[in-house]
Amino acid sequence: MQYELNKNFFDKDLIALKLKKMGEVENITELLIENYLHKTKLLKHIQKTRISKKEFFDKILKKLLQQGFDQYKSISFIKKKLSYDANS
């Protein structure tokens, strides 16, 4: 992976830093979900609308599944990181 990035003229220090950071992350899926939610500003948009916790849970889960994230990891992430439960 590092070779391909170097071949495409990415900065070697930046590559080393990012690869080290990726290696430190226990669960890359959680990082990817966090990045997706942050970049799309999905949480801010949904939180502005006054919907129930179940609807919030369902909307986030639907978006994550549409992006190809694993269902069980997505549910776990929402429950753990966002403190939402579909049964609430």
Secondary structure as UniProt FT lines:
FT   HELIX           2..7
FT   TURN            8..9
FT   HELIX           12..24
FT   HELIX           28..40
FT   HELIX           42..48
FT   HELIX           53..66
FT   TURN            67..68
FT   HELIX           71..81
FT   TURN            86..87
//
